[in-house]
Amino acid sequence: MRRRSEPHTFEQRLDAQRQRLQHEIARLPDGQQRESVVARLEQLQTAAEMYGFLMLRQEISAPR
């Protein structure tokens, strides 16, 4: 039976995806495909910022 790996947090998955996209951008020449990957990287950054904001709000509103 195959063992499952430890689940990764959302932040870890975002970071792994960010690194993958940055490596992909470094290999691509200027052009439409590269711009598409840059746009995906910007979307990923926005998602990370939104997640951080939501987690901060959750910590503030959590009862103690």
N, CA, C and O atoms as CSV, one atom per row, in Angstrom:
chain,resi,resn,atom,element,x,y,z
A,1,MET,N,N,0.846,-1.168,0.000
A,1,MET,CA,C,0.000,0.000,0.000
A,1,MET,C,C,0.898,1.240,0.000
A,1,MET,O,O,1.932,1.279,0.667
A,2,ARG,N,N,0.487,2.223,-0.744
A,2,ARG,CA,C,1.255,3.445,-0.860
A,2,ARG,C,C,0.976,4.375,0.310
A,2,ARG,O,O,-0.169,4.533,0.734
A,3,ARG,N,N,2.035,4.987,0.827
A,3,ARG,CA,C,1.864,5.939,1.926
A,3,ARG,C,C,1.632,7.326,1.358
A,3,ARG,O,O,2.236,7.712,0.357
A,4,ARG,N,N,0.767,8.055,1.995
A,4,ARG,CA,C,0.493,9.427,1.573
A,4,ARG,C,C,1.512,10.351,2.207
A,4,ARG,O,O,1.921,10.163,3.352
A,5,SER,N,N,1.909,11.344,1.448
A,5,SER,CA,C,2.827,12.333,1.999
A,5,SER,C,C,2.065,13.276,2.920
A,5,SER,O,O,0.836,13.339,2.900
A,6,GLU,N,N,2.813,13.991,3.711
A,6,GLU,CA,C,2.193,14.977,4.593
A,6,GLU,C,C,1.493,16.034,3.750
A,6,GLU,O,O,2.020,16.445,2.716
A,7,PRO,N,N,0.327,16.474,4.169
A,7,PRO,CA,C,-0.356,17.517,3.401
A,7,PRO,C,C,0.418,18.831,3.495
A,7,PRO,O,O,0.988,19.170,4.532
A,8,HIS,N,N,0.419,19.538,2.405
A,8,HIS,CA,C,1.097,20.826,2.368
A,8,HIS,C,C,0.094,21.928,2.669
A,8,HIS,O,O,-1.080,21.838,2.309
A,9,THR,N,N,0.576,22.964,3.331
A,9,THR,CA,C,-0.303,24.087,3.621
A,9,THR,C,C,-0.534,24.882,2.341
A,9,THR,O,O,0.195,24.735,1.360
A,10,PHE,N,N,-1.536,25.704,2.369
A,10,PHE,CA,C,-1.839,26.555,1.230
A,10,PHE,C,C,-0.642,27.459,0.932
A,10,PHE,O,O,-0.290,27.670,-0.229
A,11,GLU,N,N,-0.024,27.986,1.981
A,11,GLU,CA,C,1.134,28.861,1.807
A,11,GLU,C,C,2.294,28.117,1.145
A,11,GLU,O,O,2.980,28.678,0.292
A,12,GLN,N,N,2.515,26.870,1.528
A,12,GLN,CA,C,3.588,26.072,0.926
A,12,GLN,C,C,3.309,25.810,-0.552
A,12,GLN,O,O,4.216,25.865,-1.382
A,13,ARG,N,N,2.052,25.527,-0.871
A,13,ARG,CA,C,1.698,25.286,-2.271
A,13,ARG,C,C,1.849,26.559,-3.093
A,13,ARG,O,O,2.320,26.506,-4.229
A,14,LEU,N,N,1.452,27.711,-2.531
A,14,LEU,CA,C,1.633,28.980,-3.231
A,14,LEU,C,C,3.108,29.250,-3.501
A,14,LEU,O,O,3.475,29.675,-4.597
A,15,ASP,N,N,3.947,29.005,-2.510
A,15,ASP,CA,C,5.372,29.248,-2.663
A,15,ASP,C,C,5.980,28.318,-3.713
A,15,ASP,O,O,6.802,28.753,-4.521
A,16,ALA,N,N,5.591,27.059,-3.711
A,16,ALA,CA,C,6.099,26.109,-4.699
A,16,ALA,C,C,5.683,26.518,-6.110
A,16,ALA,O,O,6.481,26.443,-7.044
A,17,GLN,N,N,4.452,26.943,-6.257
A,17,GLN,CA,C,3.957,27.386,-7.558
A,17,GLN,C,C,4.688,28.660,-7.999
A,17,GLN,O,O,5.022,28.801,-9.175
A,18,ARG,N,N,4.938,29.580,-7.072
A,18,ARG,CA,C,5.658,30.820,-7.372
A,18,ARG,C,C,7.060,30.500,-7.887
A,18,ARG,O,O,7.509,31.070,-8.882
A,19,GLN,N,N,7.737,29.597,-7.214
A,19,GLN,CA,C,9.083,29.223,-7.633
A,19,GLN,C,C,9.072,28.568,-9.019
A,19,GLN,O,O,9.938,28.845,-9.848
A,20,ARG,N,N,8.087,27.701,-9.262
A,20,ARG,CA,C,7.985,27.035,-10.558
A,20,ARG,C,C,7.772,28.052,-11.671
A,20,ARG,O,O,8.393,27.961,-12.730
A,21,LEU,N,N,6.889,29.025,-11.428
A,21,LEU,CA,C,6.610,30.039,-12.445
A,21,LEU,C,C,7.821,30.941,-12.680
A,21,LEU,O,O,8.084,31.334,-13.817
A,22,GLN,N,N,8.553,31.270,-11.629
A,22,GLN,CA,C,9.744,32.103,-11.796
A,22,GLN,C,C,10.798,31.386,-12.635
A,22,GLN,O,O,11.457,32.012,-13.465
A,23,HIS,N,N,10.964,30.081,-12.427
A,23,HIS,CA,C,11.905,29.305,-13.243
A,23,HIS,C,C,11.435,29.246,-14.697
A,23,HIS,O,O,12.239,29.320,-15.626
A,24,GLU,N,N,10.131,29.114,-14.875
A,24,GLU,CA,C,9.587,29.065,-16.230
A,24,GLU,C,C,9.809,30.397,-16.943
A,24,GLU,O,O,10.160,30.418,-18.123
A,25,ILE,N,N,9.606,31.500,-16.237
A,25,ILE,CA,C,9.814,32.832,-16.821
A,25,ILE,C,C,11.272,33.009,-17.231
A,25,ILE,O,O,11.556,33.574,-18.287
A,26,ALA,N,N,12.186,32.535,-16.411
A,26,ALA,CA,C,13.611,32.682,-16.711
A,26,ALA,C,C,13.999,31.965,-18.000
A,26,ALA,O,O,14.936,32.385,-18.679
A,27,ARG,N,N,13.296,30.893,-18.345
A,27,ARG,CA,C,13.618,30.110,-19.537
A,27,ARG,C,C,12.931,30.624,-20.799
A,27,ARG,O,O,13.368,30.323,-21.910
A,28,LEU,N,N,11.858,31.399,-20.633
A,28,LEU,CA,C,11.080,31.817,-21.797
A,28,LEU,C,C,11.637,33.099,-22.417
A,28,LEU,O,O,12.070,34.002,-21.701
A,29,PRO,N,N,11.625,33.175,-23.747
A,29,PRO,CA,C,12.016,34.426,-24.401
A,29,PRO,C,C,10.872,35.444,-24.294
A,29,PRO,O,O,9.734,35.087,-23.990
A,30,ASP,N,N,11.193,36.695,-24.547
A,30,ASP,CA,C,10.144,37.721,-24.548
A,30,ASP,C,C,9.073,37.339,-25.561
A,30,ASP,O,O,9.369,36.836,-26.644
A,31,GLY,N,N,7.833,37.588,-25.186
A,31,GLY,CA,C,6.743,37.273,-26.102
A,31,GLY,C,C,5.459,37.018,-25.340
A,31,GLY,O,O,5.381,37.206,-24.126
A,32,GLN,N,N,4.465,36.591,-26.076
A,32,GLN,CA,C,3.132,36.402,-25.509
A,32,GLN,C,C,3.098,35.301,-24.454
A,32,GLN,O,O,2.428,35.449,-23.432
A,33,GLN,N,N,3.805,34.208,-24.683
A,33,GLN,CA,C,3.787,33.106,-23.708
A,33,GLN,C,C,4.399,33.557,-22.388
A,33,GLN,O,O,3.873,33.246,-21.319
A,34,ARG,N,N,5.503,34.287,-22.460
A,34,ARG,CA,C,6.146,34.778,-21.241
A,34,ARG,C,C,5.223,35.751,-20.507
A,34,ARG,O,O,5.109,35.688,-19.283
A,35,GLU,N,N,4.570,36.640,-21.234
A,35,GLU,CA,C,3.646,37.593,-20.617
A,35,GLU,C,C,2.494,36.871,-19.919
A,35,GLU,O,O,2.012,37.313,-18.876
A,36,SER,N,N,2.063,35.764,-20.502
A,36,SER,CA,C,1.005,34.964,-19.895
A,36,SER,C,C,1.461,34.379,-18.553
A,36,SER,O,O,0.702,34.375,-17.583
A,37,VAL,N,N,2.686,33.892,-18.504
A,37,VAL,CA,C,3.219,33.332,-17.261
A,37,VAL,C,C,3.432,34.436,-16.230
A,37,VAL,O,O,3.184,34.228,-15.042
A,38,VAL,N,N,3.886,35.600,-16.668
A,38,VAL,CA,C,4.053,36.740,-15.766
A,38,VAL,C,C,2.698,37.124,-15.161
A,38,VAL,O,O,2.609,37.420,-13.970
A,39,ALA,N,N,1.655,37.118,-15.979
A,39,ALA,CA,C,0.314,37.434,-15.480
A,39,ALA,C,C,-0.136,36.406,-14.442
A,39,ALA,O,O,-0.746,36.767,-13.436
A,40,ARG,N,N,0.162,35.127,-14.685
A,40,ARG,CA,C,-0.192,34.087,-13.700
A,40,ARG,C,C,0.570,34.286,-12.399
A,40,ARG,O,O,0.027,34.065,-11.316
A,41,LEU,N,N,1.837,34.708,-12.505
A,41,LEU,CA,C,2.633,34.972,-11.308
A,41,LEU,C,C,2.040,36.145,-10.522
A,41,LEU,O,O,2.001,36.108,-9.292
A,42,GLU,N,N,1.589,37.164,-11.214
A,42,GLU,CA,C,0.950,38.297,-10.540
A,42,GLU,C,C,-0.345,37.872,-9.854
A,42,GLU,O,O,-0.641,38.330,-8.750
A,43,GLN,N,N,-1.113,37.008,-10.495
A,43,GLN,CA,C,-2.336,36.493,-9.884
A,43,GLN,C,C,-2.012,35.689,-8.630
A,43,GLN,O,O,-2.722,35.769,-7.628
A,44,LEU,N,N,-0.955,34.930,-8.696
A,44,LEU,CA,C,-0.526,34.137,-7.549
A,44,LEU,C,C,-0.136,35.047,-6.382
A,44,LEU,O,O,-0.468,34.767,-5.231
A,45,GLN,N,N,0.564,36.128,-6.688
A,45,GLN,CA,C,0.949,37.088,-5.654
A,45,GLN,C,C,-0.286,37.722,-5.021
A,45,GLN,O,O,-0.342,37.903,-3.805
A,46,THR,N,N,-1.263,38.054,-5.837
A,46,THR,CA,C,-2.515,38.613,-5.320
A,46,THR,C,C,-3.211,37.609,-4.413
A,46,THR,O,O,-3.723,37.980,-3.356
A,47,ALA,N,N,-3.236,36.347,-4.812
A,47,ALA,CA,C,-3.849,35.303,-3.989
A,47,ALA,C,C,-3.136,35.183,-2.651
A,47,ALA,O,O,-3.786,35.024,-1.618
A,48,ALA,N,N,-1.809,35.257,-2.656
A,48,ALA,CA,C,-1.043,35.168,-1.410
A,48,ALA,C,C,-1.350,36.357,-0.501
A,48,ALA,O,O,-1.484,36.194,0.712
A,49,GLU,N,N,-1.460,37.540,-1.078
A,49,GLU,CA,C,-1.781,38.724,-0.285
A,49,GLU,C,C,-3.186,38.635,0.303
A,49,GLU,O,O,-3.399,38.988,1.463
A,50,MET,N,N,-4.137,38.167,-0.491
A,50,MET,CA,C,-5.507,38.017,-0.002
A,50,MET,C,C,-5.573,36.985,1.118
A,50,MET,O,O,-6.259,37.189,2.119
A,51,TYR,N,N,-4.863,35.889,0.947
A,51,TYR,CA,C,-4.836,34.846,1.972
A,51,TYR,C,C,-4.256,35.400,3.271
A,51,TYR,O,O,-4.792,35.156,4.352
A,52,GLY,N,N,-3.159,36.146,3.159
A,52,GLY,CA,C,-2.554,36.755,4.339
A,52,GLY,C,C,-3.507,37.706,5.031
A,52,GLY,O,O,-3.601,37.709,6.258
A,53,PHE,N,N,-4.210,38.507,4.265
A,53,PHE,CA,C,-5.179,39.447,4.824
A,53,PHE,C,C,-6.297,38.703,5.538
A,53,PHE,O,O,-6.685,39.074,6.646
A,54,LEU,N,N,-6.816,37.656,4.907
A,54,LEU,CA,C,-7.910,36.906,5.517
A,54,LEU,C,C,-7.471,36.186,6.785
A,54,LEU,O,O,-8.233,36.117,7.750
A,55,MET,N,N,-6.259,35.653,6.798
A,55,MET,CA,C,-5.764,34.967,7.993
A,55,MET,C,C,-5.553,35.967,9.128
A,55,MET,O,O,-5.817,35.652,10.288
A,56,LEU,N,N,-5.082,37.159,8.804
A,56,LEU,CA,C,-4.912,38.199,9.815
A,56,LEU,C,C,-6.258,38.570,10.412
A,56,LEU,O,O,-6.390,38.689,11.630
A,57,ARG,N,N,-7.254,38.753,9.560
A,57,ARG,CA,C,-8.600,39.094,10.046
A,57,ARG,C,C,-9.166,37.976,10.908
A,57,ARG,O,O,-9.849,38.236,11.899
A,58,GLN,N,N,-8.884,36.733,10.534
A,58,GLN,CA,C,-9.381,35.594,11.301
A,58,GLN,C,C,-8.729,35.564,12.686
A,58,GLN,O,O,-9.400,35.276,13.677
A,59,GLU,N,N,-7.434,35.858,12.762
A,59,GLU,CA,C,-6.742,35.879,14.039
A,59,GLU,C,C,-7.277,36.985,14.936
A,59,GLU,O,O,-7.416,36.797,16.145
A,60,ILE,N,N,-7.574,38.129,14.352
A,60,ILE,CA,C,-8.075,39.262,15.122
A,60,ILE,C,C,-9.461,38.960,15.668
A,60,ILE,O,O,-9.762,39.301,16.812
A,61,SER,N,N,-10.305,38.327,14.870
A,61,SER,CA,C,-11.676,38.087,15.300
A,61,SER,C,C,-11.872,36.817,16.109
A,61,SER,O,O,-12.968,36.575,16.615
A,62,ALA,N,N,-10.829,35.997,16.243
A,62,ALA,CA,C,-10.961,34.750,16.985
A,62,ALA,C,C,-11.142,35.045,18.476
A,62,ALA,O,O,-10.403,35.840,19.057
A,63,PRO,N,N,-12.140,34.389,19.088
A,63,PRO,CA,C,-12.345,34.592,20.531
A,63,PRO,C,C,-11.176,33.986,21.325
A,63,PRO,O,O,-10.591,32.977,20.932
A,64,ARG,N,N,-10.866,34.618,22.420
A,64,ARG,CA,C,-9.751,34.137,23.236
A,64,ARG,C,C,-10.211,33.525,24.505
A,64,ARG,O,O,-9.392,33.071,25.304
